[in-house]
Amino acid sequence: MKKKYILTIFILFIYSYINSQVIVVPTGLITASIVPEHGFLPGRKFKFYPTINTYNLAGKGFRIELLDERNVLKLKKVGCSEIEFTNTSEFSTPSAIEKVKEYIDTLFTKSGAIIDSLALDTLVIELEGLDVRLIGTGYARVHGLCQMRTRYKGISRTYCIDITDADENSPISSNSLVTRLTATRIMASVSIREIIEQIIADLQVKNKTFGCL
């Protein structure tokens, strides 16, 4: 009975792996094979924020390959900000790539895309940098810092964001009654959302140009 139970769990794990939509390609960082419900955020479930604008990729199929290049590049900061990384937050862990994977899956699907490992069009997304910083004493500003690079149809582009709790697209403000830890988690999440939304917006334009939508 015990062996049968273990075999069932193994089969379900393999099935889940085969049917995962965004393909994580290990590079400089080895990703965790199993992430618990709260992932790398102990005590609080990671929140995925919707895109600010509405997009329609009209059922376009993408094979998405996600690479974690942070440990290869070892960036000190993202290209659009002078704030340096400390890489001391929970987002510096290898498990962060799993949350980026889930984010891509969630926002692409809600934007009308079909993520299919057998699709002809391959979109490569490389996570190059991810950090969150509290800047200032007393009246601190929370910065979500993220950088990704894409390769699609022979075109490469780097996306970068330094978003703070004072920005229009932030779900919280500097006056929100949240702990510093919660604020940093929120702004890190929002920085990922901002990059993925930029990618989706560009894909909508590109695929119209290529006559795919």
N, C-alpha and C positions, 0 to 999 in steps of 0.2 A: 504493500500500500504506500509506504514511504517512497519507494523507488518510482512508483507511478506518479505520485504527487510532484516529485522533483522533475520527472520527465515532462509533465504538463507545464510546469513553470518555465522550463527551458524552451519548449516549443513556442509558448506565448512570447517569450523574450525575443526569439529569432523572428517570429512573425512581425512583432512590433518594429524590429530593426529594419527588416526588409521593406516595410510599408512606411518608414519614416520619410518625410517629404523633402526636407532640406538635408543634403548630404554634407556631413562634417568631415573634412579632410584633415587629419592630424599633420601638423608640420612642426613648428618649433615647440609647441605645447601639446602634451598628451591630454586629451579630454577625458573626463570621468565617464565611465560606462553607464553608471546608474546615478541619477540625481534625485534625492528625496523630494517630497512635495514642496518643501520650502527652499530647495536648492541650496545655494551657498549663502542664503540669507536666513540665519537661524532666528526662529521666533516670529517671522513675518513672511507671508506669501508675496512673491515678486509680482508687481502690478504692471500689466501691459496697457499702455495708453493708445487710443485710436489716433488715426491720422487727423490732422487739422482740417484738411480739405478732402473732398470725395474724389475718388479715381475709379475708372472703369477700364480694366485691361481686357474686357470682353472675352473672357475664356481663353486667353492666350496661355499656351503651355511653356513652362520653363523647367529646365533641369538646373537646379541651383546647387553649386558647390561652395561651401563655406570653409575658409581657411583661417586659422588663428596664427597670425604672423607676429604677434607682439614680442615673443621671446627671441625671434630672429632679428627684428628691426631694432628692438630696445630703444624706442623713441623716448626722448626726454620731455617732449611736448608735442601737441598737434600743430599742424602748419598754420592754423588760423588763430592761434593764441600764444601769448607770451608766458602763460602760466605753466610752470614745469610740473611734471608728474612726480608724485611721491611713491606711487604703486604700493601703498600700504593699506588700501581699502580692500574690502571683500571682493571687489570687482577685478582685482589683479589676479585672482585665482584662475586656474584652467577651466573650472566649471562655468565661468562667465560665458564661454562660447556656447554653452547649451541654452542659456537664456537668449542670446542673440539669435540662435537657430529658431527657438520658439517664436520670437518676435517677428522674424522674417516670415515664417509660416503663417502666423496670425494676420499680419497686415497685408501680405500679398493675397491671401485667400479672401479677405474682406474687400480687397480692391478688384476682385473679379479675375484673378489669375489662377491658373491651374499649375500646381507644382508637381512635376512628374519626372521621376528619375530616368524615364525613357524618352522624354521630349527631345526634339532635334536641336532646339535653341538652348545653349548652355550659358548661364550667367554665373560668373565666378565672383564671389564677394570675399575680400580679405579684410579681416579685422586687424588694423594696424596699431591702434591705441585706444585705451578706455580707462578713464580715471575720474575721480570726483574730488573737488577741493573746497575746503572752507577757507575763505580769504577774509582777513580782518579780525580784529579783536572786539569782543562785545557785540557790535552790530556787524555780524559776519555775512558775507555773500557766498551762496553756494553755487559752485560752477560744475556743470556736467560737461566732460570733455570726451569727445569720441572722434575717431578717424577711421574710415574704411576706403578701400579701393575696389573698383569693379572692372571686370573685363567682359565685354559683350559685343559680338559681331565685329571683332577686330579693333574695338575702341576701348581705351583705358581711361578711367577718370577717378580722381581722388575726391572724397567727400569729407568735410571737416566741420565740426561744430564746437563752439564754446557757449553754452546756454546757461543762464543764471536764473535764480528765482525772481529776478526783476523783469525778465523778458515776457513778452506778450503770450508766447506759447507755453509758458510754465503753468502747471496746474496748481501751484502754490505761490504765495508771495512771501516776501521777507517778514511779513507780519502774521503769517499763518501759525497757529498753535500746534506745532509739531516738534518732536525732538530733533536734535541735530542729525542723529543717525537716520531717522525717517526721512528728513529733508535730503540727505545725501543719496539715499536709495532712490528717492523719487527723481531727483535731477539726473542721476546716472541713467535711469530708465528712460527719461525724456530725451536725453542726448542720443540714445540708441534709436528711439522713435524718429527723431528729427532726421537722422541719416537715412534710415530706411524709407522715410517718406520722400526725401529728395531722390532716391534711387527709383522709386515707383513713379514719381512725376516725370523723370527723364525717360523711363521705359515707355510710358504712355505716349510721349512725343515721338520717340525713336521708332516705335512700332507703327505709328501712323505714317511716319515718313517712309518706312520700308514697305508700307502697304499691307501690314499684317493685321491691322484692326479696322 
